Amino acid sequence: LAARAARQTQRQAAATAGGPAAAAAAGGEGGAVEEEEDDDVRAARGDVTKADVDDEALESATAVMLALVRRAHGAATKGASGVAELVTEAHAPFLLLLAAHGRPEIRINALGMLAVLAALPATSPATQLAVGRLVLGVLAGDSEPRVVCEALDLIFDVFADGAHAAFAELHMMQALRDFGGRMGALMVQARGSRDGDPDTMEMLELARRNLRRFIRYKERNPAPGAH
């Protein structure tokens, strides 16, 4: 499932950057072509497109992966081992790619896994920096409330008391202060586009409160070199 998800995400990213020809090149030959043919057959049997099938596969794969990672991480907090083997820095490029492309559910699942990876003690500052850049990009330009809230949760989990070098290098404190102003506009936009969906508005309100608390906490407990 993970291998298939990676191939499909690479095709989506290539299509965005270079069009159909680049997407075809990213798909590769051999086994990948066979999977495309299988998807075509499956799509032809129902009222769905191949893109729908691919997105469903990606969403299912990432949901299973996230459940496993979170279960292992929860066990690790009680003294068990396993999460460090389940999600490693070798998976970071794949997860970063997933978190940047595709439907919101896929991106949310990838962000959840990146939150666990970036918070592991053995994770390098370089990987934490890449994750930090990704989530700041989400805050700067994403309009999907669920993805934005997941990105904020990642920041709270990873950067509250760790990843100090990345926090400082990315000037994350100032970026979060700036985002506080955008948060209100995002809530207005969500209220209009979703007819004031109570669950969405409650999620955004909670995220705004937690952001304010996080900023106050970091102001009282600044990381070395943070801005």
C-alpha positions as CSV (number, residue, x, y, z in Angstrom):
1,L,0.0,0.0,0.0
2,A,2.8,2.4,0.9
3,A,4.7,1.7,-2.3
4,R,1.6,2.3,-4.4
5,A,0.8,5.5,-2.5
6,A,4.3,6.8,-3.2
7,R,4.0,6.1,-6.9
8,Q,0.7,7.7,-7.2
9,T,1.8,10.8,-5.2
10,Q,4.9,11.1,-7.4
11,R,2.7,11.1,-10.5
12,Q,0.4,13.7,-9.0
13,A,3.3,16.0,-8.1
14,A,4.9,15.5,-11.6
15,A,1.6,16.3,-13.3
16,T,1.4,19.5,-11.3
17,A,4.9,20.5,-12.2
18,G,5.2,19.3,-15.7
19,G,1.9,18.1,-17.2
20,P,0.8,14.7,-18.5
21,A,4.2,13.8,-20.0
22,A,6.0,14.3,-16.7
23,A,3.3,12.3,-14.9
24,A,3.7,9.5,-17.3
25,A,7.4,9.5,-16.8
26,A,7.0,9.5,-13.0
27,G,4.7,6.4,-13.3
28,G,7.6,4.3,-14.6
29,E,7.3,1.1,-16.5
30,G,6.6,-2.6,-15.7
31,G,4.7,-3.1,-12.5
32,A,3.5,0.5,-12.3
33,V,1.9,0.2,-15.8
34,E,0.1,-2.9,-14.8
35,E,-1.3,-1.1,-11.8
36,E,-2.6,1.6,-14.0
37,E,-4.3,-0.9,-16.2
38,D,-5.9,-2.6,-13.2
39,D,-7.2,0.8,-12.1
40,D,-8.7,1.4,-15.5
41,V,-10.5,-1.9,-15.4
42,R,-11.9,-1.2,-11.9
43,A,-12.9,2.3,-12.9
44,A,-14.8,1.0,-16.0
45,R,-16.9,-1.3,-13.8
46,G,-18.4,1.5,-11.8
47,D,-19.3,5.1,-11.9
48,V,-15.9,6.3,-10.8
49,T,-12.8,7.7,-12.6
50,K,-9.3,6.3,-12.3
51,A,-8.4,9.4,-10.3
52,D,-11.1,8.5,-7.8
53,V,-9.7,4.9,-7.5
54,D,-6.2,6.3,-7.0
55,D,-7.3,8.7,-4.4
56,E,-9.3,6.1,-2.5
57,A,-6.2,3.8,-2.5
58,L,-4.0,6.6,-1.2
59,E,-6.5,7.6,1.5
60,S,-6.9,4.0,2.6
61,A,-3.1,3.4,2.6
62,T,-2.3,6.5,4.6
63,A,-5.1,5.9,7.1
64,V,-3.8,2.4,7.8
65,M,-0.2,3.7,8.1
66,L,-1.2,6.5,10.5
67,A,-3.2,4.1,12.7
68,L,-0.1,1.8,13.0
69,V,2.3,4.7,13.7
70,R,0.1,6.2,16.4
71,R,-0.5,2.8,18.0
72,A,3.2,2.2,18.1
73,H,3.9,5.7,19.4
74,G,1.3,5.3,22.1
75,A,2.9,2.0,23.2
76,A,6.4,3.7,23.1
77,T,5.2,6.2,25.7
78,K,4.6,3.3,28.0
79,G,8.0,1.8,27.5
80,A,7.4,-0.4,24.5
81,S,9.6,-0.1,21.4
82,G,8.8,-0.2,17.7
83,V,7.8,3.2,16.5
84,A,11.3,4.1,15.6
85,E,11.4,1.2,13.2
86,L,7.9,1.8,11.8
87,V,8.5,5.4,10.8
88,T,12.0,6.5,10.1
89,E,13.8,9.4,8.3
90,A,14.0,7.3,5.2
91,H,10.2,7.7,5.0
92,A,10.4,11.5,5.3
93,P,10.5,12.4,1.6
94,F,7.5,10.2,0.9
95,L,5.5,11.7,3.8
96,L,6.5,15.2,2.8
97,L,5.3,14.6,-0.7
98,L,2.0,13.1,0.5
99,A,1.4,16.0,2.8
100,A,1.9,18.5,-0.1
101,H,-0.4,16.9,-2.7
102,G,-3.8,15.2,-2.9
103,R,-7.1,15.4,-1.2
104,P,-7.3,16.8,2.4
105,E,-7.7,13.4,4.0
106,I,-4.5,12.1,2.5
107,R,-2.6,15.2,3.5
108,I,-4.0,15.1,7.1
109,N,-2.9,11.5,7.5
110,A,0.6,12.3,6.2
111,L,0.9,15.3,8.6
112,G,-0.1,13.0,11.5
113,M,2.8,10.7,10.6
114,L,5.2,13.5,10.2
115,A,4.3,14.8,13.7
116,V,5.3,11.5,15.2
117,L,8.5,11.3,13.1
118,A,9.7,14.8,13.8
119,A,9.1,14.4,17.5
120,L,11.3,11.3,17.8
121,P,14.5,11.9,19.7
122,A,16.6,10.4,17.0
123,T,15.2,12.5,14.2
124,S,17.8,14.9,12.7
125,P,17.5,18.7,12.7
126,A,17.5,18.6,8.9
127,T,14.3,16.5,8.9
128,Q,12.7,18.7,11.5
129,L,13.6,21.7,9.4
130,A,11.9,20.2,6.3
131,V,8.8,19.4,8.3
132,G,8.8,22.9,9.7
133,R,9.0,24.4,6.3
134,L,6.1,22.3,5.1
135,V,3.7,23.2,7.9
136,L,4.6,26.9,7.6
137,G,3.8,26.6,3.9
138,V,0.4,25.2,4.8
139,L,-0.3,28.0,7.2
140,A,0.8,30.6,4.7
141,G,-1.4,29.5,1.8
142,D,-3.8,26.6,2.5
143,S,-7.5,27.2,2.6
144,E,-8.6,23.8,3.8
145,P,-9.5,24.2,7.5
146,R,-8.8,20.6,8.5
147,V,-5.4,20.6,6.9
148,V,-4.5,23.9,8.6
149,C,-5.6,22.6,12.0
150,E,-3.6,19.4,11.5
151,A,-0.5,21.5,10.7
152,L,-1.0,23.5,13.8
153,D,-1.3,20.4,15.9
154,L,2.0,19.2,14.4
155,I,3.7,22.4,15.5
156,F,2.3,22.2,19.0
157,D,3.5,18.6,19.4
158,V,6.9,18.9,17.8
159,F,8.1,22.4,18.6
160,A,6.7,23.1,22.1
161,D,9.7,21.7,23.9
162,G,11.9,20.3,21.1
163,A,13.3,20.9,17.6
164,H,14.8,24.2,18.8
165,A,17.2,24.6,15.9
166,A,14.5,24.3,13.3
167,F,12.2,26.6,15.3
168,A,14.8,29.3,15.4
169,E,16.1,28.9,11.8
170,L,12.5,29.2,10.4
171,H,11.7,32.2,12.6
172,M,8.6,30.2,13.5
173,M,7.5,32.4,16.4
174,Q,7.1,35.4,14.0
175,A,5.4,33.2,11.4
176,L,2.9,32.0,14.0
177,R,2.2,35.5,15.2
178,D,1.6,36.6,11.6
179,F,-0.7,33.6,11.1
180,G,-2.7,34.7,14.1
181,G,-4.0,37.5,11.9
182,R,-4.9,35.2,9.0
183,M,-6.7,32.8,11.3
184,G,-9.7,35.1,11.6
185,A,-10.0,35.5,7.9
186,L,-9.8,31.7,7.5
187,M,-12.7,31.3,9.9
188,V,-14.8,33.8,8.0
189,Q,-14.0,32.0,4.8
190,A,-14.8,28.6,6.3
191,R,-18.1,30.0,7.7
192,G,-19.1,31.2,4.2
193,S,-18.0,28.1,2.2
194,R,-19.3,25.5,4.6
195,D,-22.5,27.3,5.7
196,G,-21.1,27.7,9.1
197,D,-20.7,24.0,9.7
198,P,-20.5,23.7,13.6
199,D,-17.9,21.0,13.7
200,T,-15.5,23.0,11.4
201,M,-16.0,26.2,13.3
202,E,-15.5,24.5,16.6
203,M,-12.3,22.9,15.3
204,L,-11.0,26.3,14.0
205,E,-11.9,28.0,17.3
206,L,-10.1,25.4,19.3
207,A,-7.0,25.7,17.0
208,R,-7.0,29.5,17.5
209,R,-7.2,29.2,21.3
210,N,-4.4,26.6,21.2
211,L,-2.3,28.8,19.0
212,R,-2.6,31.7,21.4
213,R,-1.6,29.5,24.3
214,F,1.3,28.1,22.4
215,I,2.6,31.6,21.5
216,R,2.3,32.6,25.2
217,Y,4.1,29.5,26.3
218,K,7.0,30.0,23.8
219,E,7.3,33.6,24.9
220,R,7.7,32.5,28.5
221,N,10.0,29.6,27.5
222,P,12.0,30.8,24.4
223,A,14.1,28.4,22.6
224,P,17.8,29.3,22.2
225,G,18.1,31.6,19.2
226,A,14.4,31.8,18.6
227,H,12.8,34.9,17.0
